[in-house]
């Protein structure tokens, strides 16, 4: 197998150094080694707040008719691993995956990574990340995938709602205010998410589902404000559908007693 060491420049002073990478510009392979069933974070987006590190587990299957020797996965953001601007090497000492033999020709492999706001997570790398993976077989066959799996890394969001006055007479105006914020990985604080469409939803007391009354846009500070007419006892909430860099979120419901 043709191998070499590579260094990828990344944000937050993280370097992907001394990685075992086949000398190829994209996918490469020799023989019958295969990587399949790649799963990141149990199939869910990775959502990080302002300070707490996130542990991310990647699992995958490796097969080869001679048996599996070793495997490695790396998480990165960018067009290719060599042009990445952030990333993470597995927490294990040598960066390689922990592989368990299922049969003479198949192993399941697992790696755990740490993504940390302000280090390898900065605002500009929110969105789509990729899994680079390589596996080597006992007979020196190998396979390398530049993008074995894509997944989302998102900035955590918070959403509030407050309906007033409470109680209110039927037919009077209810003002519903709120605020949409999301984690700023560069500053370590939450900040208003501006210019975002958020749905105002209502559920009548005793009902099981919410209905959307209108769509409101956040202002330059992430604030929301709109009015509706009081009709019956019920719950008001704001609902944000999310974006590629920020997950969906619903506010806590606010009950209004209509007299």
Buried (B, 14 or more C-beta within 10 A) or exposed (E): BEBEEBEBBBBBEBEBEEBBBBEEEEEBBBBBBBBEEBBBBEEEBBBBBBEEBBEBEBBBBBBBEBBBBBBBBBBBBBEBBBEBBBBBBBEBEEBBBBBEEEEEBBBBBBBBBBBBBBBBBBBEBBBBBBBBBBBBBBBEBBBBBBBBBEBBBBBBBBBBBBBEEEEBEEEEEBEBBBBBBBBBBBEEEBBBBEEBEBBBBBBBEEEEEBEEBEEBEBBEEBBBEBEBEBEEBBBBBBBBEBBEBBBEBBBEBBEBEBE
